[in-house]
């Protein structure tokens, strides 16, 4: 009895026990869930591409995310300006398998299935690859390198590489310990030099979901950058059953889903 009393007194004097750092797989799974909520969604994207000379080109895009047939899907289609309208990208993810991606280029009128290596190519000449714009790959060799203040909050520092990486020697990611959303991700080239820096900014609460509304990718070696502003995010959106079909990519830019409600009703009534 006296022993138990001493143990209790010691525990009170020692103060609260520090929370144990989760293992790396737990952190990465929570990050994937935070970036890719299971709820279907639509959003508007403004993609700003800055060249080394300082010129900026801006494209408007629509995006949809959803789950159909036990598979996760992401669709992105450019809608402005007119010379790029209709260019689309579709990606599918099955649990435990590599993501599969397709693109459609109006100029050649062909849907192309991308090889795993092609998903690491730049999307439309931006600093983002196809893989960057699809699913967060948590498979690979990672480790927790510590906890530190970064980007204005406490973060886990994660180092490693995804399972199929073609261009990097190391990726370092800082993940917020509260939201589990990434704050920054640094990519190092095969010579172990800092290559690209990705920032996840302007987190907003959208229908109860902490949502990143600005992504920035900077190429530190080429002095170029691409930023993506996300707006009009809607969760629990009812998506057409045939939206995520590669053979429909040629016409997806004109889907009624992207139109304002009054305009879509008018178009539907005239069909």
C-alpha positions in Angstrom: 0.0 0.0 0.0 2.8 2.4 0.9 4.6 1.5 -2.4 1.5 2.5 -4.4 1.3 5.8 -2.5 4.9 6.6 -3.4 4.2 5.7 -7.1 1.2 8.0 -7.2 3.2 10.9 -5.5 6.0 10.4 -8.0 3.6 10.5 -11.0 2.1 13.7 -9.7 5.5 15.4 -9.3 6.7 14.2 -12.6 3.8 15.9 -14.5 2.0 14.7 -17.6 3.6 12.1 -19.7 4.7 13.4 -23.1 2.6 12.1 -26.0 4.4 9.4 -28.0 5.2 10.2 -31.6 3.0 8.0 -33.9 4.8 5.6 -36.2 5.5 6.8 -39.7 2.8 4.6 -41.4 0.1 6.0 -39.0 1.2 9.6 -39.8 1.2 9.0 -43.5 -2.2 7.3 -43.5 -3.7 10.2 -41.6 -2.1 12.6 -44.0 -3.6 10.8 -47.0 -7.0 10.8 -45.3 -6.7 14.5 -44.6 -5.7 15.4 -48.2 -8.2 13.0 -49.7 -11.4 13.0 -47.7 -13.7 10.0 -48.5 -16.5 12.5 -49.3 -17.1 13.2 -53.0 -16.3 16.8 -54.0 -16.0 19.3 -56.8 -13.9 22.5 -56.9 -12.6 25.3 -59.2 -8.9 25.7 -59.8 -6.9 28.7 -61.0 -3.5 27.5 -62.2 -0.8 30.2 -62.4 2.4 29.3 -64.2 5.4 31.7 -63.8 8.3 31.4 -66.1 11.9 32.4 -65.3 11.4 35.7 -67.1 8.5 36.5 -64.8 5.7 36.0 -67.2 2.6 34.4 -65.8 0.0 32.3 -67.7 -3.3 31.4 -65.9 -5.7 28.5 -66.7 -9.1 27.8 -65.2 -10.0 24.2 -64.4 -12.7 22.1 -62.8 -12.0 19.2 -60.6 -14.0 16.3 -59.2 -13.1 13.6 -56.7 -15.2 10.6 -55.8 -15.4 6.8 -55.2 -17.1 4.5 -57.5 -17.0 0.7 -57.6 -14.6 0.6 -54.6 -12.1 2.7 -56.6 -11.0 6.3 -55.9 -11.1 8.8 -58.8 -9.8 12.3 -59.6 -10.8 14.2 -62.7 -9.2 17.5 -63.7 -10.3 19.4 -66.9 -9.1 22.8 -68.2 -11.9 25.1 -69.2 -10.2 28.5 -69.9 -8.7 30.0 -72.0 -10.3 28.6 -75.2 -7.0 27.4 -76.6 -6.6 24.8 -73.8 -10.2 24.0 -73.1 -10.9 20.3 -73.0 -7.5 19.1 -72.0 -8.3 16.6 -69.2 -6.6 14.2 -66.8 -8.2 11.3 -65.0 -6.7 9.1 -62.4 -7.9 5.9 -60.6 -6.6 4.4 -57.4 -7.3 0.9 -56.1 -6.2 0.0 -52.6 -2.7 -1.5 -52.6 -2.1 -0.9 -56.3 -0.3 1.7 -58.4 -2.6 4.6 -59.5 -3.5 4.6 -63.2 -3.8 7.8 -65.1 -5.1 9.0 -68.5 -5.0 12.3 -70.3 -6.8 13.8 -73.3 -5.3 16.4 -75.6 -7.8 18.0 -77.9 -5.2 18.8 -80.5 -4.6 15.2 -81.3 -8.1 13.9 -80.2 -6.8 10.9 -78.4 -7.1 9.5 -74.9 -3.8 8.2 -73.7 -3.1 5.9 -70.8 0.1 7.0 -69.0 2.8 4.6 -68.1 4.0 4.8 -64.4 7.1 6.7 -65.6 5.0 9.2 -67.6 3.0 10.2 -64.5 6.2 11.8 -63.3 6.3 14.1 -66.3 5.3 17.8 -65.9 1.6 18.4 -66.4 1.2 21.0 -69.3 4.7 22.2 -68.7 4.0 23.2 -65.1 6.2 22.4 -62.0 3.5 19.8 -61.0 3.8 16.3 -62.4 0.7 14.2 -63.2 1.5 12.2 -60.0 1.6 15.4 -57.9 -2.0 16.2 -59.1 -3.5 12.8 -58.4 -3.1 10.6 -55.2 -0.8 11.0 -52.3 1.5 7.9 -52.5 2.3 6.7 -49.0 4.0 3.5 -50.0 7.7 3.4 -49.9 10.6 3.8 -47.4 9.9 6.6 -44.9 11.0 7.5 -41.4 10.1 10.1 -38.8 13.2 12.3 -38.6 11.8 14.3 -35.6 9.4 16.9 -34.5 10.0 20.6 -35.1 8.3 24.0 -35.5 7.7 24.7 -39.2 5.4 26.9 -41.1 4.0 28.4 -37.9 3.1 25.2 -36.1 4.4 21.9 -34.7 5.2 19.3 -37.3 6.5 15.8 -37.9 9.5 15.8 -40.2 9.2 12.8 -42.5 12.1 11.7 -44.8 12.2 9.0 -47.5 11.0 8.1 -51.0 7.8 6.6 -52.5 7.8 3.1 -53.9 8.3 4.1 -57.5 10.2 7.3 -57.8 12.1 8.2 -60.9 13.7 11.5 -60.3 14.4 12.2 -56.6 17.1 11.1 -54.2 15.1 12.2 -51.1 11.8 13.8 -50.2 11.4 15.7 -46.9 7.8 16.5 -45.7 6.7 18.6 -42.7 3.2 17.4 -41.5 1.2 19.4 -39.0 0.7 17.4 -35.8 -2.9 18.6 -35.3 -4.5 18.5 -38.8 -2.0 16.0 -40.3 -2.0 18.1 -43.4 1.4 18.7 -45.0 2.9 22.1 -44.7 5.9 21.8 -47.0 7.5 19.1 -49.1 11.1 19.4 -50.4 12.3 17.3 -53.4 16.0 16.6 -53.9 17.4 15.5 -57.3 19.6 12.5 -57.9 22.7 14.6 -57.0 21.1 15.3 -53.6 20.6 19.0 -54.4 17.4 20.8 -53.5 15.2 20.8 -56.6 11.6 21.6 -55.9 9.7 23.0 -52.9 6.0 22.4 -52.5 3.9 24.5 -50.1 0.4 23.7 -48.8 -1.2 26.9 -47.8 -4.4 28.7 -46.8 -6.1 25.9 -44.9 -9.8 26.6 -44.5 -12.7 24.9 -42.9 -15.1 23.7 -45.6 -18.2 21.9 -44.4 -16.2 20.8 -41.3 -13.2 19.6 -43.4 -9.8 21.3 -43.1 -9.0 22.0 -46.7 -5.8 23.2 -48.4 -6.9 26.0 -50.8 -3.5 26.9 -52.3 -0.7 24.7 -53.6 2.6 26.2 -54.7 5.4 24.3 -56.4 8.7 26.1 -56.9 11.6 24.8 -59.0 14.6 26.2 -57.1 17.0 25.3 -59.9 15.1 26.7 -62.8 13.6 29.7 -60.9 10.1 28.9 -62.1 6.9 28.2 -60.2 3.3 27.1 -60.4 0.6 27.9 -57.9 -2.9 26.4 -57.8 -5.7 28.4 -56.0 -8.7 26.2 -55.0 -12.2 27.7 -54.7 -15.9 26.8 -54.6 -15.1 23.5 -52.8 -18.3 21.5 -52.3 -18.2 18.2 -50.4 -20.9 15.4 -50.7 -21.5 16.4 -54.3 -23.7 14.1 -56.4 -21.6 13.1 -59.3 -22.8 11.6 -62.6 -22.3 7.8 -62.7 -20.4 8.0 -66.0 -18.1 10.9 -65.0 -15.0 8.8 -64.3 -14.7 7.0 -67.7 -11.6 7.4 -69.8 -13.5 7.2 -73.0 -15.6 10.2 -72.0 -12.6 12.5 -71.5 -13.1 14.1 -74.9 -16.4 15.6 -73.8 -16.0 16.1 -70.1 -15.4 19.8 -70.4 -19.0 20.3 -71.4 -20.5 18.2 -68.6 -23.4 19.9 -67.0 -21.7 19.3 -63.6 -19.5 22.3 -64.2 -22.2 24.7 -65.1 -24.1 27.0 -62.8 -27.5 25.5 -61.8 -29.7 27.8 -63.8 -27.5 27.4 -66.9 -27.4 23.6 -66.6 -31.2 23.4 -66.3 -31.6 25.6 -69.4 -29.2 23.4 -71.4 -30.8 20.2 -70.1 -34.3 21.5 -71.1 -33.1 22.2 -74.6 -31.8 18.7 -75.2 
